[in-house]
Amino acid sequence: MTALVDLHYLPSLEYFTAILSVEKIIIEKHEQYVKQSYRNRCYINTANGLLKLVVPVTAKHSKALVCDVKIDKNGNWQNNHWRAISSAYGKAPFFDHYGDELHDILFKEHHFLYELNMELLSFCLQNLQVSLSLTESTSYQKVPQNDITDLRSIINAKKPHSDSDYYLPVPYLQVFGNKFASNLSIIDLLFCEGPNAIQIIKSSMKGDLNK
């Protein structure tokens, strides 16, 4: 099975339960950029509760293709994100194992959001030890071919994951809080569970998708 998906910033667990339900992934490179979506934001767990991290983009992206959206270099978003991530997960069991690589990707000179997200997706898949066939779309197709499952925007920042067709939360030990926080960025799971992260994701896949 092949699926067409959009790129997210440090994607959620729901995202991975969706893409791991197929064998081949086509990354949508030519869609129109969608504001206030997971394309430039994620959620992590901190001592003060959930924290939204947003990658700032330039104001000149109205009706732009997602591959053309530029990251706003005027702020200190990289420092802010890394400070929040290291504060939240510095004491997590596997922070030292994955932290340096994530730091280097975040501070790399990415000019475009698409490039950053693509490298982060590769980082996540590699550390989950998942091998997926990844290609990029060559043009925008409103309706993909019949043999391609359309997962674009299926995971929506404004839609609760409780309505998901793919994700059923499976609790794991987190750094903060007595109540489990579900569907955070994949880095929460990686830092907390390490090599066991992929088993948590498979257990979180609804129905027969994990078979």
ZIDARA-V645806 format. One record per pair of residues at least 6 apart in sequence whose C-alpha atoms are under 6 Angstrom apart, sorted by the first residue. I is the first residue (numbers start at 1). J is the second residue. Records with the same first field share a line. If there is no record, write none. Layout:
I: J ; J
This chain:
1: 22 ; 23
2: 22 ; 24 ; 25 ; 148
3: 25 ; 148 ; 149 ; 150
4: 26 ; 27 ; 150 ; 151
5: 27 ; 28 ; 151 ; 152
6: 27 ; 28 ; 152
7: 39
8: 38 ; 39
9: 39 ; 40 ; 41 ; 117
10: 185
11: 185 ; 186
12: 183 ; 184 ; 185 ; 186
13: 183 ; 186
14: 167
17: 166 ; 167 ; 205
18: 166
21: 209
24: 132 ; 133
25: 133 ; 134
26: 134 ; 135 ; 136
27: 136 ; 137
28: 137
29: 67 ; 137
30: 65 ; 139 ; 140
31: 65 ; 66 ; 140
32: 63 ; 64 ; 65 ; 66
33: 64 ; 65 ; 66
37: 157
38: 157
40: 54 ; 55
41: 53 ; 54
42: 52 ; 53 ; 185
43: 51 ; 52 ; 184 ; 185
44: 50 ; 51 ; 184 ; 185
46: 88
47: 176
56: 71 ; 72
57: 70 ; 71 ; 72
58: 70 ; 71 ; 72
61: 69
67: 114
69: 112 ; 113
70: 111 ; 112 ; 113
71: 111 ; 112 ; 113
92: 191 ; 192
93: 192
94: 191 ; 194
95: 191
110: 116
128: 198
166: 205 ; 206
167: 204 ; 205 ; 206
168: 204 ; 206
169: 204
170: 204
189: 197
190: 197
202: 210
